Amino acid sequence: MNAAKPIVTPLYPRPCGLTRPLRVVLAAPPKAPAWVLAFHALAMDCDWVELITLTAPDAILPEVSGVPASLRAYVAFEHAVLGSNRSLDPVEIPDDQDVQSDEPHDTPLPDRIRALLPDLVILIGPRAWATALAGDVPWGCWLVDGSLIDARHAGLSLLGPMLRRESATHMTLMLQEETAGSIELAASWGKTRRTSFLFQREDAFRKVPALLLRSLHRLAEGHLPTPRRTVATLQLPPQRPMGRPAGMRVLLSTLRASPRWLTARRRNGRIGWTLVVRLGGSRLDPDAPAVGSHALLKAPKGWWSDPCVVMAQGRKLIFVEEMIEPKLKKANIACVELVNGGARRLGTVLEEAGHLSFPQVFEWRGQQYMTVESGYDRRVSLYRANDFPLGWTRVRDLISGRACADPTLHHHEGRWYLFVNVAENNNSTCDELFLFVADCLDGPFYPHPASPIVCDVRRARMAGRLFQHRGRLIRPAQDCGPGYGNAIVFHEVLELGPTVYRERRLSRLAPYLTRPVDGCHTYNCDGGIEVLDVLGHLPGGASYLQVFDDVEADDPPSFQQVPNRFATSGPAHPGAPPR
């Protein structure tokens, strides 16, 4: 007996008004880049698109022309040292012809495609085939360019952000048509990997399957102004001329970046996180955040991070990710109580087979609930307290079959909204923020029509619960461009409804980028208490809360004024739109 197929939560809703699935024929050589197969797998999980793949032995993979000799030499050098890019490695492509049509395999490919009556053709092959097909297909033929296919020189436009030392790289899928010009199909900002072009390209090309799927979703919705019954080239933005010494410039740039990256990685993996606690005084202003008076709280062993403060039953509780042994790369959820004179660890809240983090605890109708990050098990689960604060029961899975990070629930105008970062194709969980909506706390949750609502490594990943500040709804996010959890970015949510989401960036809260402190990535507040976490060595003279083994302490916590080691940046960076 075959095992039941695991349930996978859809990420995209069925387009409104779509009476039947969008029929797309993907035609390619028998072996094509691995991202093509990954796109095929993503499309198979969607009920709004019908993807049929056909293979043709006489189809040839396009190549990038006009690459300077020095750049060819540099790419060859990286290939020799680091190997190839998995997303561009050739793999076997399945042929669905036997399932879909009675046409024999020796029939010319254009005739095989016509017999399937597609709405759109995506072709990896000769332009002559595309020209012969386009007039018979409503949405024409998208001819895949060498900038997306060439195993050696695809994605050369990704070199620009490396050379300019930008923290984020704009990955864009474009259509180029002779009369209509260029059309941006889908885009996403990812972290710039300045230490290697192959690393940079692999990160970017893992996005291609999802970007292509989102392009088809926009087409099915009728939101894509693409030309009909014509040939358009599917490509990346062209690379600007780099001159003859381009390869040497790239090599020098990667050599300069590598020592800094290695030093920061080793230092942060050794030091870990420290909690920053603010008790009393003015609330942090998301328009101009400054930490001000605070005390530090550090775990006796390992570290505490992802703090979530809760005022409940007259107690000041902080739920944390507890990493006792960093080498094991496994964490549990623990609870710490602020008491007279300092803090004490109450115990373990939740421990499972894999790594747990990012606890978000909240009250609803007199009961305490919690979500945590459990990406190791590809799910987001809702827990209910049966013996608060340490006893919890798993109620149900809100999302299943997805690698998710930092899930956050928010109740707004009678509905529940679930904000969560999702990796669609084993890519980063820092780049895309998805939104789900439900009528009840325990679901079912459905993909929001505007999802993904943010596609930008500099502001997508959640950094705590949404909160109200002077009548405005604020969403804290992480800036992971310079590095994971580098800073907290505050946004004002302008619109939140079952069909719409809009926000605007307000400010950025970050430690000075010096050797001692390298990041902060979670902010939560409740009942006049605010907590965040920082990564790295803290400056001398800071005030620490003592961690007690018991609660026999009578002195109030000491919150003396310490030097402000945190900086803010106000104006928003020029970023890509959410879609």
C-alpha positions as CSV (number, residue, x, y, z in Angstrom):
1,M,0.0,0.0,0.0
2,N,1.3,3.4,-1.0
3,A,1.9,5.9,1.9
4,A,-0.5,8.8,1.9
5,K,1.0,12.0,0.4
6,P,1.8,14.5,3.1
7,I,-0.4,17.5,3.3
8,V,1.4,20.7,2.0
9,T,-0.2,24.0,2.8
10,P,-0.6,26.1,-0.4
11,L,1.3,29.4,-0.6
12,Y,-0.8,31.0,-3.3
13,P,-4.6,31.2,-3.5
14,R,-6.5,30.1,-6.6
15,P,-6.9,33.3,-8.8
16,C,-10.3,34.8,-8.6
17,G,-12.4,34.2,-11.7
18,L,-10.2,31.4,-13.0
19,T,-12.6,28.7,-14.3
20,R,-9.9,26.1,-15.2
21,P,-6.2,25.8,-14.4
22,L,-3.8,27.8,-16.5
23,R,-2.3,25.3,-19.0
24,V,1.5,25.8,-19.5
25,V,3.8,23.7,-21.6
26,L,7.4,23.7,-20.7
27,A,9.6,22.4,-23.5
28,A,13.3,21.7,-22.9
29,P,16.2,19.4,-23.8
30,P,16.2,16.0,-22.0
31,K,18.8,17.5,-19.6
32,A,18.3,21.1,-18.4
33,P,19.4,23.1,-15.3
34,A,18.2,21.7,-12.0
35,W,16.1,24.9,-11.3
36,V,13.8,23.8,-14.2
37,L,13.1,20.5,-12.3
38,A,12.6,22.5,-9.1
39,F,10.1,24.7,-10.9
40,H,8.3,21.6,-12.1
41,A,8.0,20.3,-8.5
42,L,6.6,23.6,-7.2
43,A,4.0,23.8,-9.9
44,M,2.8,20.2,-9.2
45,D,1.7,21.4,-5.8
46,C,-0.6,24.1,-7.2
47,D,-4.2,23.5,-8.3
48,W,-4.4,26.7,-10.4
49,V,-1.7,25.8,-13.0
50,E,-1.4,22.7,-15.1
51,L,2.2,22.2,-16.1
52,I,3.1,19.8,-18.9
53,T,6.8,19.2,-19.7
54,L,8.0,18.0,-23.1
55,T,11.6,17.1,-24.0
56,A,13.2,17.4,-27.4
57,P,16.7,15.8,-28.1
58,D,17.5,18.3,-30.8
59,A,16.9,21.3,-28.5
60,I,20.1,23.1,-27.5
61,L,20.8,25.0,-24.3
62,P,21.5,28.7,-25.0
63,E,24.8,30.3,-24.0
64,V,25.8,33.8,-22.9
65,S,28.0,35.5,-25.5
66,G,30.4,38.4,-25.3
67,V,31.9,37.6,-21.9
68,P,35.3,39.2,-21.4
69,A,38.2,36.9,-21.3
70,S,39.3,38.0,-17.7
71,L,35.8,37.2,-16.5
72,R,35.7,33.8,-18.1
73,A,39.0,33.1,-16.4
74,Y,37.7,34.1,-13.0
75,V,34.5,32.0,-13.3
76,A,36.7,29.0,-14.5
77,F,38.9,29.6,-11.4
78,E,35.9,29.5,-9.0
79,H,34.5,26.4,-10.7
80,A,37.9,24.7,-10.3
81,V,38.1,25.6,-6.6
82,L,34.5,25.4,-5.5
83,G,32.8,23.1,-8.0
84,S,29.6,24.0,-9.8
85,N,26.2,25.5,-8.9
86,R,23.6,22.9,-8.1
87,S,20.8,25.0,-9.5
88,L,22.5,25.1,-12.9
89,D,23.8,21.5,-13.0
90,P,22.1,19.6,-15.8
91,V,19.5,17.0,-14.6
92,E,17.0,14.7,-16.3
93,I,13.7,16.5,-17.2
94,P,10.5,14.4,-17.1
95,D,8.5,14.1,-20.3
96,D,4.7,14.2,-19.7
97,Q,3.7,13.5,-23.3
98,D,2.4,9.9,-22.7
99,V,0.0,11.1,-20.0
100,Q,-1.3,14.1,-21.9
101,S,-1.5,13.2,-25.6
102,D,-1.6,10.3,-28.1
103,E,0.9,12.1,-30.4
104,P,4.0,9.9,-31.0
105,H,7.4,11.1,-29.7
106,D,8.8,11.4,-33.2
107,T,6.3,14.1,-34.0
108,P,8.0,17.6,-34.4
109,L,7.9,19.4,-31.1
110,P,5.8,22.4,-32.3
111,D,3.1,20.0,-33.4
112,R,3.2,18.1,-30.1
113,I,2.8,21.4,-28.3
114,R,-0.1,22.6,-30.5
115,A,-2.0,19.4,-29.8
116,L,-2.0,20.2,-26.1
117,L,-3.8,23.5,-26.6
118,P,-1.6,25.4,-24.1
119,D,-2.3,28.9,-22.8
120,L,1.4,29.6,-22.6
121,V,4.6,28.0,-23.8
122,I,7.9,28.3,-22.0
123,L,10.7,27.1,-24.4
124,I,14.3,26.2,-23.9
125,G,15.3,25.8,-27.5
126,P,15.7,27.5,-30.9
127,R,14.0,30.8,-31.5
128,A,12.6,29.4,-34.8
129,W,10.4,27.0,-32.7
130,A,9.2,29.9,-30.6
131,T,8.3,31.9,-33.7
132,A,6.4,29.0,-35.2
133,L,4.4,28.4,-32.0
134,A,3.7,31.9,-30.7
135,G,0.8,32.8,-33.1
136,D,-1.2,29.7,-32.0
137,V,-0.9,30.2,-28.2
138,P,-3.0,32.9,-26.4
139,W,-0.2,34.1,-24.2
140,G,2.5,33.4,-26.7
141,C,5.9,31.8,-26.1
142,W,8.5,32.8,-23.5
143,L,11.9,31.9,-24.8
144,V,14.4,31.2,-22.0
145,D,17.6,33.2,-22.4
146,G,21.2,32.0,-21.7
147,S,21.3,34.4,-18.7
148,L,19.1,31.8,-16.9
149,I,20.6,28.6,-18.5
150,D,24.3,28.8,-19.2
151,A,26.0,26.7,-16.6
152,R,29.2,28.8,-16.8
153,H,28.1,32.4,-17.4
154,A,24.4,32.6,-16.3
155,G,23.6,35.4,-13.9
156,L,26.6,37.7,-14.6
157,S,24.4,40.7,-13.7
158,L,24.7,39.5,-10.1
159,L,28.3,40.6,-10.0
160,G,27.3,44.3,-9.8
161,P,26.1,44.3,-6.2
162,M,29.3,42.3,-5.2
163,L,31.5,44.9,-6.7
164,R,29.5,47.8,-5.2
165,R,29.6,46.2,-1.8
166,E,25.8,46.3,-1.5
167,S,24.2,44.4,1.3
168,A,21.3,43.1,-0.9
169,T,21.0,41.9,-4.5
170,H,17.9,42.4,-6.6
171,M,17.0,39.2,-8.4
172,T,14.5,40.0,-11.2
173,L,12.8,37.9,-13.8
174,M,12.1,39.9,-16.9
175,L,10.3,39.5,-20.3
176,Q,11.8,41.3,-23.2
177,E,9.6,41.8,-26.3
178,E,10.6,43.7,-29.4
179,T,7.5,46.0,-29.5
180,A,6.3,46.0,-25.9
181,G,9.8,46.5,-24.3
182,S,10.8,44.9,-21.0
183,I,8.3,43.8,-18.3
184,E,9.3,42.9,-14.8
185,L,7.6,39.6,-13.9
186,A,8.7,39.0,-10.3
187,A,11.5,40.1,-8.1
188,S,13.1,39.5,-4.7
189,W,16.0,41.1,-2.7
190,G,18.5,38.6,-1.3
191,K,21.7,38.8,0.7
192,T,24.8,39.7,-1.3
193,R,27.4,37.0,-1.0
194,R,30.5,39.1,-1.6
195,T,32.9,36.2,-0.9
196,S,32.1,34.2,-4.1
197,F,30.3,34.7,-7.4
198,L,29.2,31.0,-7.3
199,F,27.8,31.4,-3.8
200,Q,26.1,34.6,-4.9
201,R,24.6,32.9,-8.0
202,E,23.4,29.8,-6.2
203,D,21.5,31.9,-3.6
204,A,19.9,33.9,-6.4
205,F,19.1,30.9,-8.7
206,R,17.3,29.1,-5.9
207,K,14.8,31.9,-6.2
208,V,14.1,31.4,-9.9
209,P,11.6,28.5,-9.6
210,A,9.4,30.5,-7.1
211,L,9.8,33.8,-9.1
212,L,8.6,32.0,-12.3
213,L,5.7,30.4,-10.4
214,R,4.7,33.9,-9.1
215,S,4.9,35.2,-12.6
216,L,2.4,32.6,-13.8
217,H,0.1,33.4,-10.8
218,R,0.1,37.0,-11.8
219,L,-0.7,36.0,-15.4
220,A,-3.6,33.8,-14.2
221,E,-4.9,36.7,-12.2
222,G,-4.8,39.0,-15.2
223,H,-2.3,41.3,-13.5
224,L,0.5,40.8,-16.0
225,P,0.6,43.1,-19.0
226,T,2.3,40.6,-21.3
227,P,1.9,40.6,-25.1
228,R,-0.3,38.0,-26.6
229,R,0.5,35.5,-29.4
230,T,4.1,36.7,-29.8
231,V,7.6,35.7,-28.7
232,A,9.1,37.3,-25.6
233,T,12.5,36.5,-24.0
234,L,12.6,35.3,-20.4
235,Q,15.8,36.6,-18.9
236,L,17.7,38.4,-16.1
237,P,18.5,42.1,-16.4
238,P,21.5,42.6,-18.7
239,Q,25.0,43.1,-17.1
240,R,26.5,46.6,-17.6
241,P,29.8,46.7,-19.4
242,M,32.6,45.9,-16.9
243,G,35.7,46.5,-19.0
244,R,38.7,44.3,-19.7
245,P,40.0,43.9,-16.0
246,A,36.5,42.7,-14.9
247,G,37.8,39.3,-13.7
248,M,40.6,40.9,-11.6
249,R,38.2,43.4,-10.0
250,V,35.9,40.6,-9.0
251,L,38.8,38.5,-7.6
252,L,40.2,41.4,-5.5
253,S,36.7,42.2,-4.2
254,T,36.1,38.6,-3.0
255,L,39.6,38.5,-1.4
256,R,38.8,41.6,0.5
257,A,35.5,40.4,1.7
258,S,36.5,36.8,2.8
259,P,38.6,37.6,5.9
260,R,35.9,39.9,7.4
261,W,33.2,37.3,6.8
262,L,35.3,34.4,8.4
263,T,36.2,36.6,11.4
264,A,32.6,37.6,12.1
265,R,31.3,34.1,11.7
266,R,33.8,32.6,14.1
267,R,33.3,35.3,16.7
268,N,29.5,35.3,16.7
269,G,29.3,31.5,16.8
270,R,31.5,31.6,20.0
271,I,29.8,34.6,21.8
272,G,26.1,34.2,21.3
273,W,23.1,36.4,22.3
274,T,22.3,38.6,25.4
275,L,18.9,39.9,26.4
276,V,18.3,43.6,26.8
277,V,15.6,44.5,29.3
278,R,13.9,47.9,29.6
279,L,11.6,48.2,32.7
280,G,9.5,51.4,33.1
281,G,10.1,54.8,31.5
282,S,9.0,55.8,28.0
283,R,8.2,53.1,25.5
284,L,10.6,52.8,22.6
285,D,9.5,55.0,19.7
286,P,9.4,53.1,16.4
287,D,9.9,56.4,14.5
288,A,13.2,57.1,16.3
289,P,14.1,54.1,18.4
290,A,16.8,54.4,21.1
291,V,17.4,51.8,23.8
292,G,18.2,54.3,26.6
293,S,18.2,53.0,30.2
294,H,18.4,49.2,30.4
295,A,19.9,46.1,32.0
296,L,21.3,43.0,30.5
297,L,20.3,39.4,31.1
298,K,22.6,36.6,30.1
299,A,22.0,32.8,30.4
300,P,24.3,31.1,33.0
301,K,25.2,28.6,30.3
302,G,25.0,29.0,26.5
303,W,22.6,31.8,25.6
304,W,19.0,33.1,25.5
305,S,17.6,34.8,22.5
306,D,14.3,35.5,20.7
307,P,12.7,36.9,23.9
308,C,9.0,37.3,24.3
309,V,7.8,39.1,27.4
310,V,4.4,38.3,28.9
311,M,2.6,39.9,31.9
312,A,0.3,37.2,33.3
313,Q,-1.0,36.2,36.7
314,G,0.9,39.1,38.2
315,R,4.2,37.8,37.0
316,K,6.8,39.2,34.6
317,L,7.7,36.3,32.3
318,I,10.2,36.1,29.4
319,F,9.9,33.1,27.1
320,V,13.2,32.5,25.2
321,E,15.0,30.2,22.8
322,E,17.5,28.5,25.0
323,M,20.7,27.2,23.4
324,I,22.6,25.3,26.1
325,E,25.2,23.7,23.8
326,P,25.7,25.7,20.6
327,K,27.8,22.9,19.0
328,L,24.7,20.6,19.0
329,K,22.7,23.3,17.0
330,K,19.6,22.3,19.0
331,A,17.6,24.6,21.2
332,N,14.5,24.4,23.4
333,I,12.0,26.9,24.7
334,A,12.5,28.1,28.3
335,C,10.8,30.5,30.7
336,V,12.6,33.2,32.8
337,E,10.8,35.2,35.4
338,L,11.9,38.8,36.5
339,V,11.9,38.8,40.3
340,N,13.1,41.2,43.0
341,G,16.8,41.7,42.5
342,G,17.1,39.9,39.1
343,A,15.7,36.9,37.3
344,R,15.4,33.2,37.7
345,R,15.0,30.4,35.2
346,L,11.6,28.6,35.8
347,G,12.3,25.7,33.6
348,T,11.9,24.2,30.1
349,V,8.7,25.0,28.4
350,L,9.0,22.9,25.2
351,E,11.5,20.4,24.0
352,E,11.2,18.4,20.8
353,A,13.4,16.3,18.5
354,G,14.7,19.3,16.6
355,H,15.6,22.9,17.0
356,L,12.9,25.2,18.5
357,S,13.0,29.0,18.6
358,F,11.1,32.3,18.4
359,P,8.3,31.7,21.0
360,Q,5.4,34.0,20.7
361,V,3.0,33.8,23.7
362,F,-0.4,35.5,23.8
363,E,-3.7,35.4,25.6
364,W,-7.0,34.7,23.9
365,R,-10.3,34.4,25.6
366,G,-8.8,33.7,29.0
367,Q,-6.3,31.1,27.8
368,Q,-2.6,31.3,27.0
369,Y,-1.4,30.2,23.5
370,M,2.0,30.0,21.9
371,T,3.6,29.5,18.5
372,V,7.3,28.6,18.0
373,E,9.5,28.1,15.0
374,S,9.8,24.3,14.3
375,G,11.2,24.4,10.8
376,Y,13.0,21.1,11.4
377,D,9.7,19.4,11.2
378,R,8.3,21.6,8.3
379,R,5.3,22.9,10.2
380,V,3.9,25.8,12.3
381,S,1.9,24.6,15.3
382,L,-0.4,26.2,17.8
383,Y,0.2,25.3,21.5
384,R,-2.2,25.9,24.4
385,A,-1.1,26.1,28.1
386,N,-2.5,23.4,30.4
387,D,-0.2,24.3,33.3
388,F,1.0,27.9,32.6
389,P,3.8,28.8,32.2
390,L,5.6,25.5,31.8
391,G,3.0,23.0,30.6
392,W,1.8,23.1,27.0
393,T,-0.2,21.0,24.6
394,R,0.1,21.0,20.9
395,V,-3.4,21.8,19.6
396,R,-3.0,21.6,15.8
397,D,-0.7,22.4,12.9
398,L,-1.5,25.7,11.2
399,I,0.9,25.1,8.3
400,S,2.3,21.8,7.2
401,G,4.9,20.6,4.7
402,R,6.7,23.9,4.6
403,A,10.1,25.1,5.9
404,C,9.0,28.1,8.0
405,A,10.7,30.6,10.3
406,D,9.5,33.0,12.9
407,P,5.7,32.5,12.8
408,T,3.6,35.3,14.3
409,L,-0.1,35.4,14.9
410,H,-2.1,38.7,15.1
411,H,-5.8,39.2,15.6
412,H,-7.3,42.1,13.7
413,E,-10.9,43.2,13.0
414,G,-12.3,39.7,13.7
415,R,-9.8,37.7,11.7
416,W,-6.5,36.0,12.5
417,Y,-3.4,36.7,10.4
418,L,-0.3,34.5,10.4
419,F,2.9,36.1,9.3
420,V,5.7,33.6,8.6
421,N,8.8,33.4,6.5
422,V,8.9,30.5,4.1
423,A,11.7,28.9,2.0
424,E,10.1,27.6,-1.2
425,N,13.0,25.9,-2.8
426,N,15.5,25.4,0.0
427,N,16.4,29.0,-0.2
428,S,16.8,31.5,2.6
429,T,14.0,31.9,5.2
430,C,15.1,35.6,5.5
431,D,13.9,36.8,2.1
432,E,10.1,36.2,1.7
433,L,7.4,37.0,4.2
434,F,4.1,35.2,3.5
435,L,0.7,36.0,5.0
436,F,-2.2,33.6,5.9
437,V,-5.7,34.5,7.1
438,A,-8.3,32.6,9.1
439,D,-11.6,33.3,10.7
440,C,-10.7,31.3,13.9
441,L,-7.5,31.0,15.9
442,D,-7.0,27.3,15.1
443,G,-7.7,27.8,11.4
444,P,-7.9,26.7,8.8
445,F,-5.5,29.3,7.5
446,Y,-5.6,30.2,3.8
447,P,-2.9,32.0,1.7
448,H,-3.5,35.7,1.6
449,P,-4.0,37.1,-2.0
450,A,-1.2,39.6,-1.5
451,S,1.3,36.9,-0.4
452,P,4.2,37.1,-0.4
453,I,3.8,40.5,1.2
454,V,7.5,41.3,1.4
455,C,10.3,40.0,-0.8
456,D,13.4,41.7,0.7
457,V,16.1,40.3,3.0
458,R,16.4,43.7,4.6
459,R,12.9,43.8,6.0
460,A,11.1,40.5,5.5
461,R,11.9,38.3,8.5
462,M,9.7,38.8,11.6
463,A,11.3,40.2,14.7
464,G,8.5,39.9,17.2
465,R,4.8,40.4,17.7
466,L,2.9,43.2,16.0
467,F,2.1,46.0,18.5
468,Q,0.1,49.2,18.8
469,H,2.0,52.5,19.3
470,R,0.0,55.7,19.5
471,G,-2.9,54.3,17.5
472,R,-0.7,52.8,14.8
473,L,-0.1,49.1,14.2
474,I,3.7,48.4,14.0
475,R,5.4,45.3,12.5
476,P,9.0,44.7,13.7
477,A,11.2,43.0,11.1
478,Q,14.9,41.9,10.8
479,D,17.4,43.4,8.4
480,C,19.5,40.3,7.4
481,G,21.2,42.0,4.5
482,P,24.6,42.7,6.2
483,G,24.2,39.4,8.1
484,Y,21.6,37.3,9.9
485,G,19.7,39.3,12.6
486,N,21.8,42.4,11.9
487,A,19.2,45.0,12.9
488,I,15.5,45.5,13.7
489,V,13.4,47.5,11.2
490,F,10.1,49.0,12.3
491,H,7.1,49.3,9.9
492,E,3.7,50.9,10.1
493,V,1.0,48.7,8.8
494,L,-1.2,50.9,6.7
495,E,-3.7,48.3,5.5
496,L,-4.5,44.8,6.8
497,G,-7.5,43.0,5.5
498,P,-8.5,39.6,4.0
499,T,-7.5,40.9,0.5
500,V,-5.0,43.7,1.1
501,Y,-1.7,44.4,2.9
502,R,0.4,47.6,2.9
503,E,3.1,48.9,5.1
504,R,5.8,51.6,5.2
505,R,9.2,51.5,6.7
506,L,9.8,53.8,9.7
507,S,13.2,53.3,11.2
508,R,16.1,50.9,11.9
509,L,17.4,50.0,15.3
510,A,20.9,48.5,15.3
511,P,24.1,48.3,17.3
512,Y,27.0,50.2,15.9
513,L,28.7,47.9,13.5
514,T,31.9,47.5,15.5
515,R,33.7,44.3,16.6
516,P,32.0,44.0,20.0
517,V,28.3,44.0,18.9
518,D,27.1,42.7,15.5
519,G,23.3,42.4,15.6
520,C,19.9,42.6,17.3
521,H,16.9,40.6,15.9
522,T,13.9,40.4,18.3
523,Y,11.8,43.0,20.0
524,N,8.7,42.4,22.2
525,C,6.9,44.4,24.8
526,D,4.1,43.9,27.3
527,G,2.8,45.8,30.4
528,G,5.6,48.4,30.4
529,I,8.4,45.8,29.9
530,E,10.4,45.7,26.7
531,V,13.0,43.1,25.7
532,L,15.3,42.6,22.8
533,D,18.4,40.6,22.1
534,V,21.9,41.6,20.9
535,L,24.7,39.5,19.4
536,G,28.3,39.9,20.4
537,H,30.4,41.3,23.3
538,L,28.6,44.0,25.3
539,P,30.6,47.1,26.3
540,G,32.2,47.4,29.8
541,G,30.2,49.1,32.5
542,A,26.9,47.6,31.5
543,S,24.3,46.7,34.2
544,Y,23.5,43.0,34.4
545,L,20.6,41.3,36.1
546,Q,21.6,38.5,38.4
547,V,20.2,35.1,37.6
548,F,19.2,33.3,40.8
549,D,18.6,29.7,41.5
550,D,15.7,30.6,43.8
551,V,13.6,33.7,44.4
552,E,15.0,34.7,47.8
553,A,16.0,38.2,46.8
554,D,14.5,41.5,48.1
555,D,16.3,44.2,46.3
556,P,14.5,45.6,43.1
557,P,16.2,45.1,39.8
558,S,18.9,47.7,39.0
559,F,18.4,49.6,35.8
560,Q,21.1,52.2,35.8
561,Q,21.8,54.5,32.9
562,V,24.5,52.9,30.6
563,P,26.1,54.3,27.4
564,N,23.8,54.0,24.5
565,R,25.5,51.6,22.1
566,F,22.6,51.5,19.6
567,A,22.1,53.6,16.5
568,T,19.1,54.4,14.4
569,S,18.7,55.2,10.8
570,G,15.6,57.0,9.7
571,P,15.1,57.3,5.9
572,A,13.8,54.2,4.2
573,H,16.1,52.6,1.7
574,P,15.0,52.4,-1.9
575,G,13.5,48.9,-2.0
576,A,11.5,46.7,-4.3
577,P,7.7,46.7,-4.1
578,P,6.3,43.7,-2.2
579,R,5.6,41.7,-5.3
